[in-house]
Amino acid sequence: MIDAFMTVAYLMVIGVTIGAVAALLQKDLLRAAYISGAESIALAFLFHALLAPDLGLTQAIVGTVLMPGIIILAILKTRRHEESD
Amino acid sequence: MIELTLQTLSFLAAALLVIIGMAGMLYLDNLIKKLIAFTLLSDGVNLALVSLGYVQGGIVPILEPGASLSDFPNEAALIFGPGIVLTNIVIGVSTTAILAALIVILYKRYGTLKASKVLKGEHE
């Protein structure tokens, strides 16, 4: 029998790495901040699957709201798009 | 042949996150990209420490009423790694905030987000 919870956990392992690469490949810094938040949600689910649900809750709040929020505030104070030259 | 359990795959993902984060911090030129790479590096270290404590087929280390006391030490996941990681997550937020503030100060002084121009000291 295939356990649905563990299947999603295996998918989240892939999602974490793909999200990390995708966040650093963006030219739009605002979109990079959003994608790093999405990677953080996948990491929170992975913490839950690795038998540490307290860390999952903390990572879900901190990594999805606070980290991208701080980065977005820094982007709003500076500039949104990466300089090309 | 290494069996591909969740713990092994998590170690691999943690190693990839650390490599991606370090490469991003070293080779990307944009300061905010460096900040995002730093958070990825921190996530990778957290994931490595948490997957150290994983026990295959184990339970969450909370002793509930009615649970068997003799099976608990064999089944429960280790508590030390997650205890440290909880501190590291919170410290990571404050480190990110300080780095973001420093980036804003650098931008106000040099008018650019490129690390190569900031290191050369070009005023706008």
N, CA and C atoms of all chains as a GROMACS GRO file, in nm:
protein
  627
    1MET      N    1   0.084  -0.120   0.000
    1MET     CA    2   0.000   0.000   0.000
    1MET      C    3   0.088   0.125   0.000
    2ILE      N    4   0.052   0.215  -0.087
    2ILE     CA    5   0.129   0.339  -0.096
    2ILE      C    6   0.072   0.440   0.003
    3ASP      N    7   0.158   0.487   0.092
    3ASP     CA    8   0.115   0.584   0.192
    3ASP      C    9   0.110   0.723   0.127
    4ALA      N   10  -0.007   0.785   0.132
    4ALA     CA   11  -0.023   0.914   0.064
    4ALA      C   12   0.064   1.022   0.128
    5PHE      N   13   0.072   1.018   0.262
    5PHE     CA   14   0.149   1.120   0.333
    5PHE      C   15   0.297   1.112   0.296
    6MET      N   16   0.352   0.990   0.292
    6MET     CA   17   0.493   0.976   0.258
    6MET      C   18   0.519   1.010   0.112
    7THR      N   19   0.421   0.981   0.025
    7THR     CA   20   0.436   1.018  -0.116
    7THR      C   21   0.449   1.169  -0.131
    8VAL      N   22   0.362   1.242  -0.059
    8VAL     CA   23   0.371   1.388  -0.063
    8VAL      C   24   0.504   1.435  -0.006
    9ALA      N   25   0.553   1.365   0.098
    9ALA     CA   26   0.682   1.403   0.157
    9ALA      C   27   0.795   1.386   0.056
   10TYR      N   28   0.793   1.274  -0.021
   10TYR     CA   29   0.895   1.256  -0.125
   10TYR      C   30   0.885   1.366  -0.230
   11LEU      N   31   0.761   1.405  -0.266
   11LEU     CA   32   0.746   1.513  -0.364
   11LEU      C   33   0.801   1.644  -0.309
   12MET      N   34   0.784   1.666  -0.177
   12MET     CA   35   0.831   1.791  -0.118
   12MET      C   36   0.984   1.799  -0.118
   13VAL      N   37   1.051   1.682  -0.108
   13VAL     CA   38   1.198   1.682  -0.117
   13VAL      C   39   1.240   1.737  -0.252
   14ILE      N   40   1.168   1.693  -0.359
   14ILE     CA   41   1.200   1.744  -0.492
   14ILE      C   42   1.162   1.892  -0.501
   15GLY      N   43   1.048   1.927  -0.440
   15GLY     CA   44   1.002   2.065  -0.448
   15GLY      C   45   1.096   2.163  -0.381
   16VAL      N   46   1.158   2.121  -0.271
   16VAL     CA   47   1.253   2.210  -0.201
   16VAL      C   48   1.371   2.244  -0.291
   17THR      N   49   1.429   2.141  -0.355
   17THR     CA   50   1.548   2.168  -0.437
   17THR      C   51   1.513   2.248  -0.562
   18ILE      N   52   1.399   2.212  -0.627
   18ILE     CA   53   1.361   2.286  -0.747
   18ILE      C   54   1.328   2.432  -0.712
   19GLY      N   55   1.260   2.451  -0.598
   19GLY     CA   56   1.227   2.588  -0.557
   19GLY      C   57   1.352   2.669  -0.528
   20ALA      N   58   1.453   2.605  -0.469
   20ALA     CA   59   1.577   2.678  -0.438
   20ALA      C   60   1.646   2.723  -0.566
   21VAL      N   61   1.653   2.633  -0.665
   21VAL     CA   62   1.717   2.672  -0.792
   21VAL      C   63   1.635   2.778  -0.861
   22ALA      N   64   1.501   2.761  -0.862
   22ALA     CA   65   1.415   2.855  -0.935
   22ALA      C   66   1.418   2.994  -0.873
   23ALA      N   67   1.432   3.001  -0.740
   23ALA     CA   68   1.435   3.132  -0.675
   23ALA      C   69   1.558   3.211  -0.716
   24LEU      N   70   1.671   3.141  -0.733
   24LEU     CA   71   1.794   3.213  -0.766
   24LEU      C   72   1.807   3.244  -0.915
   25LEU      N   73   1.721   3.182  -0.999
   25LEU     CA   74   1.733   3.207  -1.143
   25LEU      C   75   1.647   3.324  -1.190
   26GLN      N   76   1.563   3.380  -1.102
   26GLN     CA   77   1.472   3.487  -1.145
   26GLN      C   78   1.548   3.617  -1.166
   27LYS      N   79   1.505   3.694  -1.268
   27LYS     CA   80   1.558   3.830  -1.284
   27LYS      C   81   1.479   3.929  -1.200
   28ASP      N   82   1.349   3.899  -1.180
   28ASP     CA   83   1.263   3.985  -1.098
   28ASP      C   84   1.282   3.947  -0.952
   29LEU      N   85   1.333   4.042  -0.871
   29LEU     CA   86   1.366   4.007  -0.733
   29LEU      C   87   1.243   3.980  -0.649
   30LEU      N   88   1.130   4.049  -0.681
   30LEU     CA   89   1.007   4.027  -0.606
   30LEU      C   90   0.958   3.884  -0.624
   31ARG      N   91   0.968   3.836  -0.750
   31ARG     CA   92   0.926   3.698  -0.777
   31ARG      C   93   1.020   3.599  -0.707
   32ALA      N   94   1.149   3.633  -0.700
   32ALA     CA   95   1.243   3.546  -0.628
   32ALA      C   96   1.205   3.535  -0.481
   33ALA      N   97   1.159   3.646  -0.421
   33ALA     CA   98   1.117   3.642  -0.281
   33ALA      C   99   0.994   3.553  -0.264
   34TYR      N  100   0.897   3.564  -0.356
   34TYR     CA  101   0.778   3.478  -0.347
   34TYR      C  102   0.818   3.331  -0.356
   35ILE      N  103   0.906   3.298  -0.452
   35ILE     CA  104   0.940   3.157  -0.474
   35ILE      C  105   1.017   3.102  -0.355
   36SER      N  106   1.099   3.187  -0.290
   36SER     CA  107   1.167   3.138  -0.170
   36SER      C  108   1.065   3.110  -0.059
   37GLY      N  109   0.955   3.186  -0.055
   37GLY     CA  110   0.848   3.155   0.040
   37GLY      C  111   0.781   3.022   0.010
   38ALA      N  112   0.760   2.994  -0.118
   38ALA     CA  113   0.699   2.866  -0.156
   38ALA      C  114   0.791   2.749  -0.122
   39GLU      N  115   0.921   2.769  -0.144
   39GLU     CA  116   1.018   2.665  -0.104
   39GLU      C  117   1.013   2.641   0.046
   40SER      N  118   0.988   2.749   0.121
   40SER     CA  119   0.984   2.736   0.266
   40SER      C  120   0.862   2.656   0.313
   41ILE      N  121   0.749   2.670   0.241
   41ILE     CA  122   0.630   2.589   0.275
   41ILE      C  123   0.657   2.441   0.252
   42ALA      N  124   0.725   2.409   0.141
   42ALA     CA  125   0.761   2.269   0.116
   42ALA      C  126   0.853   2.217   0.226
   43LEU      N  127   0.945   2.302   0.273
   43LEU     CA  128   1.036   2.262   0.380
   43LEU      C  129   0.959   2.240   0.510
   44ALA      N  130   0.855   2.322   0.535
   44ALA     CA  131   0.774   2.305   0.656
   44ALA      C  132   0.703   2.170   0.654
   45PHE      N  133   0.648   2.132   0.538
   45PHE     CA  134   0.583   2.001   0.528
   45PHE      C  135   0.684   1.890   0.550
   46LEU      N  136   0.806   1.908   0.499
   46LEU     CA  137   0.910   1.806   0.514
   46LEU      C  138   0.950   1.791   0.660
   47PHE      N  139   0.957   1.902   0.734
   47PHE     CA  140   0.984   1.895   0.878
   47PHE      C  141   0.876   1.814   0.947
   48HIS      N  142   0.749   1.835   0.906
   48HIS     CA  143   0.638   1.762   0.964
   48HIS      C  144   0.652   1.612   0.937
   49ALA      N  145   0.694   1.578   0.815
   49ALA     CA  146   0.710   1.436   0.781
   49ALA      C  147   0.829   1.375   0.852
   50LEU      N  148   0.929   1.458   0.890
   50LEU     CA  149   1.048   1.407   0.959
   50LEU      C  150   1.029   1.407   1.110
   51LEU      N  151   0.904   1.399   1.156
   51LEU     CA  152   0.869   1.384   1.297
   51LEU      C  153   0.911   1.503   1.383
   52ALA      N  154   0.904   1.624   1.328
   52ALA     CA  155   0.929   1.743   1.409
   52ALA      C  156   0.820   1.846   1.379
   53PRO      N  157   0.696   1.822   1.424
   53PRO     CA  158   0.586   1.912   1.385
   53PRO      C  159   0.597   2.052   1.444
   54ASP      N  160   0.668   2.066   1.557
   54ASP     CA  161   0.685   2.201   1.613
   54ASP      C  162   0.767   2.288   1.520
   55LEU      N  163   0.872   2.228   1.461
   55LEU     CA  164   0.953   2.301   1.364
   55LEU      C  165   0.874   2.331   1.239
   56GLY      N  166   0.783   2.238   1.200
   56GLY     CA  167   0.700   2.263   1.083
   56GLY      C  168   0.613   2.386   1.101
   57LEU      N  169   0.552   2.398   1.219
   57LEU     CA  170   0.467   2.517   1.243
   57LEU      C  171   0.550   2.644   1.243
   58THR      N  172   0.667   2.640   1.311
   58THR     CA  173   0.751   2.761   1.316
   58THR      C  174   0.800   2.800   1.178
   59GLN      N  175   0.846   2.700   1.101
   59GLN     CA  176   0.899   2.730   0.968
   59GLN      C  177   0.789   2.781   0.875
   60ALA      N  178   0.666   2.728   0.892
   60ALA     CA  179   0.557   2.774   0.806
   60ALA      C  180   0.528   2.922   0.828
   61ILE      N  181   0.531   2.966   0.954
   61ILE     CA  182   0.502   3.108   0.980
   61ILE      C  183   0.622   3.194   0.943
   62VAL      N  184   0.740   3.155   0.994
   62VAL     CA  185   0.859   3.239   0.978
   62VAL      C  186   0.905   3.244   0.833
   63GLY      N  187   0.910   3.125   0.768
   63GLY     CA  188   0.965   3.122   0.633
   63GLY      C  189   0.871   3.174   0.528
   64THR      N  190   0.740   3.173   0.557
   64THR     CA  191   0.646   3.215   0.454
   64THR      C  192   0.604   3.359   0.468
   65VAL      N  193   0.599   3.411   0.590
   65VAL     CA  194   0.554   3.549   0.610
   65VAL      C  195   0.671   3.642   0.640
   66LEU      N  196   0.753   3.606   0.739
   66LEU     CA  197   0.853   3.702   0.786
   66LEU      C  198   0.969   3.718   0.688
   67MET      N  199   1.027   3.604   0.642
   67MET     CA  200   1.144   3.613   0.554
   67MET      C  201   1.114   3.685   0.422
   68PRO      N  202   1.010   3.642   0.345
   68PRO     CA  203   0.979   3.719   0.223
   68PRO      C  204   0.934   3.860   0.254
   69GLY      N  205   0.870   3.881   0.371
   69GLY     CA  206   0.828   4.018   0.407
   69GLY      C  207   0.947   4.109   0.424
   70ILE      N  208   1.049   4.061   0.494
   70ILE     CA  209   1.170   4.142   0.514
   70ILE      C  210   1.239   4.168   0.380
   71ILE      N  211   1.246   4.063   0.295
   71ILE     CA  212   1.313   4.080   0.166
   71ILE      C  213   1.234   4.176   0.077
   72ILE      N  214   1.099   4.167   0.081
   72ILE     CA  215   1.017   4.256  -0.001
   72ILE      C  216   1.031   4.400   0.048
   73LEU      N  217   1.041   4.420   0.180
   73LEU     CA  218   1.064   4.556   0.231
   73LEU      C  219   1.196   4.611   0.180
   74ALA      N  220   1.301   4.527   0.178
   74ALA     CA  221   1.430   4.573   0.126
   74ALA      C  222   1.420   4.603  -0.023
   75ILE      N  223   1.341   4.523  -0.098
   75ILE     CA  224   1.327   4.549  -0.242
   75ILE      C  225   1.252   4.680  -0.265
   76LEU      N  226   1.149   4.706  -0.184
   76LEU     CA  227   1.073   4.830  -0.200
   76LEU      C  228   1.158   4.952  -0.171
   77LYS      N  229   1.256   4.939  -0.081
   77LYS     CA  230   1.344   5.052  -0.051
   77LYS      C  231   1.452   5.068  -0.155
   78THR      N  232   1.482   4.963  -0.234
   78THR     CA  233   1.591   4.975  -0.332
   78THR      C  234   1.534   4.971  -0.474
   79ARG      N  235   1.556   4.865  -0.547
   79ARG     CA  236   1.499   4.855  -0.681
   79ARG      C  237   1.455   4.712  -0.706
   80ARG      N  238   1.355   4.699  -0.800
   80ARG     CA  239   1.290   4.570  -0.814
   80ARG      C  240   1.364   4.476  -0.910
   81HIS      N  241   1.415   4.531  -1.020
   81HIS     CA  242   1.475   4.445  -1.121
   81HIS      C  243   1.627   4.446  -1.110
   82GLU      N  244   1.685   4.334  -1.144
   82GLU     CA  245   1.830   4.320  -1.138
   82GLU      C  246   1.894   4.406  -1.248
   83GLU      N  247   2.003   4.477  -1.213
   83GLU     CA  248   2.072   4.556  -1.316
   83GLU      C  249   2.142   4.463  -1.413
   84SER      N  250   2.142   4.502  -1.541
   84SER     CA  251   2.193   4.409  -1.641
   84SER      C  252   2.340   4.433  -1.674
   85ASP      N  253   2.386   4.558  -1.670
   85ASP     CA  254   2.520   4.587  -1.722
   85ASP      C  255   2.632   4.531  -1.636
   86MET      N  256   2.431  -0.074  -0.238
   86MET     CA  257   2.327   0.020  -0.283
   86MET      C  258   2.260   0.083  -0.162
   87ILE      N  259   2.258   0.214  -0.162
   87ILE     CA  260   2.195   0.285  -0.050
   87ILE      C  261   2.044   0.283  -0.070
   88GLU      N  262   1.973   0.245   0.036
   88GLU     CA  263   1.827   0.244   0.027
   88GLU      C  264   1.774   0.387   0.031
   89LEU      N  265   1.681   0.416  -0.060
   89LEU     CA  266   1.633   0.554  -0.072
   89LEU      C  267   1.518   0.578   0.025
   90THR      N  268   1.551   0.590   0.152
   90THR     CA  269   1.447   0.624   0.249
   90THR      C  270   1.428   0.776   0.250
   91LEU      N  271   1.331   0.818   0.330
   91LEU     CA  272   1.306   0.962   0.340
   91LEU      C  273   1.425   1.034   0.402
   92GLN      N  274   1.494   0.962   0.496
   92GLN     CA  275   1.609   1.025   0.562
   92GLN      C  276   1.723   1.048   0.463
   93THR      N  277   1.750   0.947   0.379
   93THR     CA  278   1.858   0.962   0.282
   93THR      C  279   1.828   1.074   0.183
   94LEU      N  280   1.702   1.076   0.135
   94LEU     CA  281   1.665   1.180   0.039
   94LEU      C  282   1.671   1.318   0.103
   95SER      N  283   1.635   1.326   0.232
   95SER     CA  284   1.642   1.456   0.299
   95SER      C  285   1.786   1.503   0.315
   96PHE      N  286   1.876   1.408   0.342
   96PHE     CA  287   2.018   1.445   0.349
   96PHE      C  288   2.067   1.497   0.214
   97LEU      N  289   2.023   1.428   0.106
   97LEU     CA  290   2.063   1.473  -0.028
   97LEU      C  291   2.009   1.613  -0.055
   98ALA      N  292   1.881   1.636  -0.020
   98ALA     CA  293   1.823   1.768  -0.044
   98ALA      C  294   1.893   1.874   0.039
   99ALA      N  295   1.931   1.837   0.164
   99ALA     CA  296   2.002   1.933   0.248
   99ALA      C  297   2.138   1.967   0.189
  100ALA      N  298   2.208   1.864   0.136
  100ALA     CA  299   2.338   1.889   0.074
  100ALA      C  300   2.322   1.977  -0.048
  101LEU      N  301   2.218   1.951  -0.129
  101LEU     CA  302   2.195   2.035  -0.247
  101LEU      C  303   2.163   2.178  -0.207
  102LEU      N  304   2.082   2.195  -0.101
  102LEU     CA  305   2.048   2.331  -0.056
  102LEU      C  306   2.173   2.405  -0.010
  103VAL      N  307   2.261   2.336   0.063
  103VAL     CA  308   2.383   2.402   0.111
  103VAL      C  309   2.472   2.441  -0.008
  104ILE      N  310   2.483   2.348  -0.107
  104ILE     CA  311   2.567   2.378  -0.223
  104ILE      C  312   2.509   2.495  -0.302
  105ILE      N  313   2.375   2.492  -0.325
  105ILE     CA  314   2.311   2.600  -0.401
  105ILE      C  315   2.328   2.733  -0.327
  106GLY      N  316   2.308   2.729  -0.194
  106GLY     CA  317   2.319   2.853  -0.116
  106GLY      C  318   2.460   2.909  -0.120
  107MET      N  319   2.562   2.822  -0.103
  107MET     CA  320   2.700   2.872  -0.103
  107MET      C  321   2.738   2.925  -0.240
  108ALA      N  322   2.698   2.851  -0.347
  108ALA     CA  323   2.729   2.897  -0.482
  108ALA      C  324   2.661   3.030  -0.510
  109GLY      N  325   2.536   3.045  -0.463
  109GLY     CA  326   2.466   3.171  -0.484
  109GLY      C  327   2.532   3.285  -0.410
  110MET      N  328   2.575   3.260  -0.286
  110MET     CA  329   2.638   3.367  -0.209
  110MET      C  330   2.771   3.406  -0.271
  111LEU      N  331   2.843   3.309  -0.332
  111LEU     CA  332   2.975   3.341  -0.385
  111LEU      C  333   2.967   3.404  -0.523
  112TYR      N  334   2.879   3.352  -0.611
  112TYR     CA  335   2.888   3.387  -0.752
  112TYR      C  336   2.780   3.481  -0.803
  113LEU      N  337   2.669   3.500  -0.728
  113LEU     CA  338   2.568   3.594  -0.778
  113LEU      C  339   2.610   3.735  -0.743
  114ASP      N  340   2.577   3.828  -0.832
  114ASP     CA  341   2.629   3.963  -0.815
  114ASP      C  342   2.532   4.054  -0.740
  115ASN      N  343   2.404   4.017  -0.743
  115ASN     CA  344   2.303   4.103  -0.682
  115ASN      C  345   2.299   4.082  -0.530
  116LEU      N  346   2.292   4.190  -0.453
  116LEU     CA  347   2.300   4.176  -0.308
  116LEU      C  348   2.177   4.107  -0.250
  117ILE      N  349   2.058   4.134  -0.306
  117ILE     CA  350   1.937   4.070  -0.254
  117ILE      C  351   1.934   3.922  -0.291
  118LYS      N  352   1.991   3.890  -0.410
  118LYS     CA  353   2.004   3.747  -0.444
  118LYS      C  354   2.097   3.677  -0.345
  119LYS      N  355   2.202   3.747  -0.303
  119LYS     CA  356   2.291   3.690  -0.201
  119LYS      C  357   2.216   3.667  -0.071
  120LEU      N  358   2.125   3.759  -0.037
  120LEU     CA  359   2.045   3.744   0.086
  120LEU      C  360   1.954   3.622   0.077
  121ILE      N  361   1.888   3.604  -0.040
  121ILE     CA  362   1.800   3.488  -0.058
  121ILE      C  363   1.882   3.359  -0.054
  122ALA      N  364   2.002   3.362  -0.113
  122ALA     CA  365   2.089   3.244  -0.108
  122ALA      C  366   2.131   3.212   0.034
  123PHE      N  367   2.148   3.316   0.115
  123PHE     CA  368   2.182   3.292   0.256
  123PHE      C  369   2.068   3.222   0.330
  124THR      N  370   1.942   3.262   0.302
  124THR     CA  371   1.830   3.193   0.367
  124THR      C  372   1.821   3.047   0.320
  125LEU      N  373   1.855   3.023   0.192
  125LEU     CA  374   1.853   2.884   0.143
  125LEU      C  375   1.960   2.800   0.213
  126LEU      N  376   2.078   2.859   0.232
  126LEU     CA  377   2.186   2.789   0.304
  126LEU      C  378   2.143   2.755   0.446
  127SER      N  379   2.078   2.850   0.512
  127SER     CA  380   2.030   2.827   0.648
  127SER      C  381   1.924   2.716   0.651
  128ASP      N  382   1.835   2.714   0.550
  128ASP     CA  383   1.734   2.608   0.540
  128ASP      C  384   1.800   2.471   0.523
  129GLY      N  385   1.908   2.466   0.443
  129GLY     CA  386   1.976   2.339   0.421
  129GLY      C  387   2.038   2.284   0.548
  130VAL      N  388   2.100   2.372   0.627
  130VAL     CA  389   2.160   2.327   0.753
  130VAL      C  390   2.052   2.279   0.849
  131ASN      N  391   1.939   2.351   0.854
  131ASN     CA  392   1.828   2.309   0.940
  131ASN      C  393   1.777   2.172   0.898
  132LEU      N  394   1.761   2.152   0.767
  132LEU     CA  395   1.708   2.024   0.718
  132LEU      C  396   1.803   1.909   0.751
  133ALA      N  397   1.934   1.932   0.741
  133ALA     CA  398   2.031   1.827   0.775
  133ALA      C  399   2.019   1.789   0.922
  134LEU      N  400   2.006   1.890   1.010
  134LEU     CA  401   1.999   1.860   1.154
  134LEU      C  402   1.870   1.789   1.190
  135VAL      N  403   1.758   1.827   1.123
  135VAL     CA  404   1.631   1.762   1.156
  135VAL      C  405   1.629   1.619   1.107
  136SER      N  406   1.685   1.594   0.986
  136SER     CA  407   1.680   1.456   0.934
  136SER      C  408   1.777   1.366   1.009
  137LEU      N  409   1.874   1.421   1.085
  137LEU     CA  410   1.956   1.337   1.171
  137LEU      C  411   1.872   1.267   1.277
  138GLY      N  412   1.768   1.336   1.326
  138GLY     CA  413   1.690   1.280   1.436
  138GLY      C  414   1.577   1.190   1.393
  139TYR      N  415   1.561   1.170   1.261
  139TYR     CA  416   1.447   1.092   1.213
  139TYR      C  417   1.468   0.944   1.244
  140VAL      N  418   1.361   0.877   1.287
  140VAL     CA  419   1.363   0.733   1.310
  140VAL      C  420   1.261   0.670   1.217
  141GLN      N  421   1.306   0.570   1.139
  141GLN     CA  422   1.217   0.507   1.040
  141GLN      C  423   1.098   0.442   1.110
  142GLY      N  424   0.978   0.483   1.072
  142GLY     CA  425   0.858   0.427   1.134
  142GLY      C  426   0.838   0.469   1.277
  143GLY      N  427   0.899   0.580   1.317
  143GLY     CA  428   0.891   0.622   1.456
  143GLY      C  429   0.771   0.710   1.482
  144ILE      N  430   0.767   0.765   1.603
  144ILE     CA  431   0.657   0.853   1.642
  144ILE      C  432   0.714   0.988   1.684
  145VAL      N  433   0.625   1.087   1.690
  145VAL     CA  434   0.664   1.219   1.737
  145VAL      C  435   0.698   1.208   1.886
  146PRO      N  436   0.812   1.266   1.930
  146PRO     CA  437   0.854   1.246   2.070
  146PRO      C  438   0.770   1.322   2.172
  147ILE      N  439   0.641   1.288   2.178
  147ILE     CA  440   0.554   1.342   2.282
  147ILE      C  441   0.492   1.223   2.353
  148LEU      N  442   0.507   1.217   2.484
  148LEU     CA  443   0.455   1.103   2.560
  148LEU      C  444   0.309   1.130   2.594
  149GLU      N  445   0.219   1.061   2.525
  149GLU     CA  446   0.076   1.083   2.548
  149GLU      C  447   0.027   0.987   2.656
  150PRO      N  448  -0.082   1.022   2.724
  150PRO     CA  449  -0.137   0.931   2.825
  150PRO      C  450  -0.186   0.803   2.760
  151GLY      N  451  -0.150   0.690   2.819
  151GLY     CA  452  -0.190   0.561   2.765
  151GLY      C  453  -0.088   0.500   2.673
  152ALA      N  454   0.019   0.575   2.639
  152ALA     CA  455   0.122   0.520   2.549
  152ALA      C  456   0.212   0.425   2.628
  153SER      N  457   0.271   0.330   2.554
  153SER     CA  458   0.358   0.232   2.619
  153SER      C  459   0.491   0.297   2.654
  154LEU      N  460   0.527   0.293   2.783
  154LEU     CA  461   0.649   0.361   2.828
  154LEU      C  462   0.774   0.285   2.785
  155SER      N  463   0.762   0.154   2.767
  155SER     CA  464   0.882   0.076   2.734
  155SER      C  465   0.919   0.088   2.586
  156ASP      N  466   0.820   0.112   2.498
  156ASP     CA  467   0.850   0.125   2.356
  156ASP      C  468   0.897   0.266   2.320
  157PHE      N  469   0.872   0.361   2.408
  157PHE     CA  470   0.895   0.502   2.374
  157PHE      C  471   1.040   0.532   2.337
  158PRO      N  472   1.142   0.484   2.412
  158PRO     CA  473   1.281   0.517   2.373
  158PRO      C  474   1.322   0.459   2.239
  159ASN      N  475   1.259   0.349   2.197
  159ASN     CA  476   1.297   0.290   2.068
  159ASN      C  477   1.228   0.356   1.951
  160GLU      N  478   1.104   0.404   1.974
  160GLU     CA  479   1.025   0.454   1.862
  160GLU      C  480   1.037   0.605   1.842
  161ALA      N  481   1.061   0.679   1.951
  161ALA     CA  482   1.052   0.825   1.940
  161ALA      C  483   1.169   0.880   1.862
  162ALA      N  484   1.143   0.986   1.782
  162ALA     CA  485   1.251   1.055   1.712
  162ALA      C  486   1.337   1.130   1.813
  163LEU      N  487   1.465   1.150   1.774
  163LEU     CA  488   1.557   1.220   1.865
  163LEU      C  489   1.517   1.366   1.877
  164ILE      N  490   1.534   1.422   1.996
  164ILE     CA  491   1.480   1.555   2.024
  164ILE      C  492   1.589   1.661   2.019
  165PHE      N  493   1.717   1.623   2.020
  165PHE     CA  494   1.820   1.724   2.038
  165PHE      C  495   1.835   1.814   1.914
  166GLY      N  496   1.840   1.752   1.795
  166GLY     CA  497   1.855   1.832   1.674
  166GLY      C  498   1.744   1.932   1.653
  167PRO      N  499   1.616   1.891   1.657
  167PRO     CA  500   1.507   1.986   1.643
  167PRO      C  501   1.507   2.095   1.749
  168GLY      N  502   1.553   2.063   1.870
  168GLY     CA  503   1.559   2.166   1.974
  168GLY      C  504   1.654   2.277   1.938
  169ILE      N  505   1.768   2.241   1.873
  169ILE     CA  506   1.863   2.343   1.831
  169ILE      C  507   1.810   2.420   1.711
  170VAL      N  508   1.743   2.345   1.619
  170VAL     CA  509   1.698   2.407   1.495
  170VAL      C  510   1.590   2.512   1.521
  171LEU      N  511   1.508   2.489   1.624
  171LEU     CA  512   1.405   2.588   1.659
  171LEU      C  513   1.469   2.723   1.694
  172THR      N  514   1.584   2.717   1.764
  172THR     CA  515   1.658   2.841   1.791
  172THR      C  516   1.713   2.901   1.663
  173ASN      N  517   1.764   2.812   1.575
  173ASN     CA  518   1.832   2.861   1.455
  173ASN      C  519   1.734   2.929   1.359
  174ILE      N  520   1.609   2.880   1.354
  174ILE     CA  521   1.510   2.942   1.266
  174ILE      C  522   1.485   3.086   1.311
  175VAL      N  523   1.469   3.105   1.442
  175VAL     CA  524   1.438   3.239   1.494
  175VAL      C  525   1.557   3.332   1.477
  176ILE      N  526   1.680   3.279   1.501
  176ILE     CA  527   1.798   3.362   1.483
  176ILE      C  528   1.817   3.397   1.336
  177GLY      N  529   1.780   3.304   1.246
  177GLY     CA  530   1.791   3.331   1.103
  177GLY      C  531   1.709   3.450   1.060
  178VAL      N  532   1.590   3.467   1.120
  178VAL     CA  533   1.507   3.583   1.084
  178VAL      C  534   1.575   3.713   1.122
  179SER      N  535   1.633   3.719   1.243
  179SER     CA  536   1.695   3.845   1.285
  179SER      C  537   1.821   3.872   1.203
  180THR      N  538   1.895   3.765   1.167
  180THR     CA  539   2.012   3.785   1.081
  180THR      C  540   1.971   3.839   0.945
  181THR      N  541   1.860   3.784   0.890
  181THR     CA  542   1.810   3.832   0.761
  181THR      C  543   1.770   3.978   0.770
  182ALA      N  544   1.706   4.016   0.881
  182ALA     CA  545   1.662   4.155   0.895
  182ALA      C  546   1.781   4.250   0.899
  183ILE      N  547   1.887   4.209   0.972
  183ILE     CA  548   2.005   4.296   0.980
  183ILE      C  549   2.073   4.307   0.844
  184LEU      N  550   2.082   4.194   0.772
  184LEU     CA  551   2.144   4.197   0.639
  184LEU      C  552   2.064   4.284   0.544
  185ALA      N  553   1.929   4.276   0.553
  185ALA     CA  554   1.845   4.359   0.465
  185ALA      C  555   1.866   4.507   0.495
  186ALA      N  556   1.878   4.541   0.624
  186ALA     CA  557   1.902   4.681   0.660
  186ALA      C  558   2.036   4.728   0.607
  187LEU      N  559   2.138   4.642   0.615
  187LEU     CA  560   2.271   4.680   0.563
  187LEU      C  561   2.266   4.698   0.412
  188ILE      N  562   2.186   4.613   0.343
  188ILE     CA  563   2.174   4.627   0.197
  188ILE      C  564   2.109   4.760   0.161
  189VAL      N  565   2.006   4.799   0.237
  189VAL     CA  566   1.940   4.927   0.209
  189VAL      C  567   2.037   5.043   0.231
  190ILE      N  568   2.121   5.034   0.337
  190ILE     CA  569   2.219   5.140   0.362
  190ILE      C  570   2.322   5.146   0.248
  191LEU      N  571   2.369   5.029   0.202
  191LEU     CA  572   2.464   5.026   0.091
  191LEU      C  573   2.402   5.085  -0.036
  192TYR      N  574   2.272   5.055  -0.057
  192TYR     CA  575   2.206   5.109  -0.178
  192TYR      C  576   2.195   5.259  -0.170
  193LYS      N  577   2.165   5.312  -0.051
  193LYS     CA  578   2.153   5.458  -0.039
  193LYS      C  579   2.288   5.524  -0.061
  194ARG      N  580   2.396   5.458  -0.024
  194ARG     CA  581   2.527   5.520  -0.036
  194ARG      C  582   2.583   5.509  -0.178
  195TYR      N  583   2.567   5.391  -0.241
  195TYR     CA  584   2.631   5.368  -0.370
  195TYR      C  585   2.535   5.372  -0.487
  196GLY      N  586   2.403   5.368  -0.462
  196GLY     CA  587   2.307   5.376  -0.572
  196GLY      C  588   2.302   5.254  -0.660
  197THR      N  589   2.350   5.140  -0.614
  197THR     CA  590   2.345   5.018  -0.694
  197THR      C  591   2.332   4.898  -0.602
  198LEU      N  592   2.282   4.788  -0.661
  198LEU     CA  593   2.273   4.663  -0.585
  198LEU      C  594   2.381   4.564  -0.629
  199LYS      N  595   2.466   4.604  -0.725
  199LYS     CA  596   2.567   4.508  -0.772
  199LYS      C  597   2.684   4.506  -0.675
  200ALA      N  598   2.719   4.386  -0.631
  200ALA     CA  599   2.826   4.374  -0.532
  200ALA      C  600   2.961   4.414  -0.589
  201SER      N  601   2.982   4.393  -0.720
  201SER     CA  602   3.111   4.428  -0.780
  201SER      C  603   3.133   4.580  -0.778
  202LYS      N  604   3.023   4.655  -0.805
  202LYS     CA  605   3.036   4.802  -0.803
  202LYS      C  606   3.052   4.853  -0.661
  203VAL      N  607   2.981   4.789  -0.566
  203VAL     CA  608   2.993   4.832  -0.427
  203VAL      C  609   3.136   4.808  -0.377
  204LEU      N  610   3.195   4.696  -0.416
  204LEU     CA  611   3.331   4.666  -0.371
  204LEU      C  612   3.432   4.761  -0.432
  205LYS      N  613   3.405   4.807  -0.557
  205LYS     CA  614   3.495   4.905  -0.618
  205LYS      C  615   3.482   5.043  -0.555
  206GLY      N  616   3.368   5.066  -0.488
  206GLY     CA  617   3.349   5.194  -0.420
  206GLY      C  618   3.310   5.306  -0.512
  207GLU      N  619   3.233   5.276  -0.618
  207GLU     CA  620   3.189   5.381  -0.710
  207GLU      C  621   3.072   5.457  -0.650
  208HIS      N  622   3.090   5.586  -0.632
  208HIS     CA  623   2.974   5.668  -0.594
  208HIS      C  624   2.896   5.704  -0.720
  209GLU      N  625   2.766   5.725  -0.701
  209GLU     CA  626   2.684   5.752  -0.821
  209GLU      C  627   2.706   5.895  -0.869
   0.00000   0.00000   0.00000
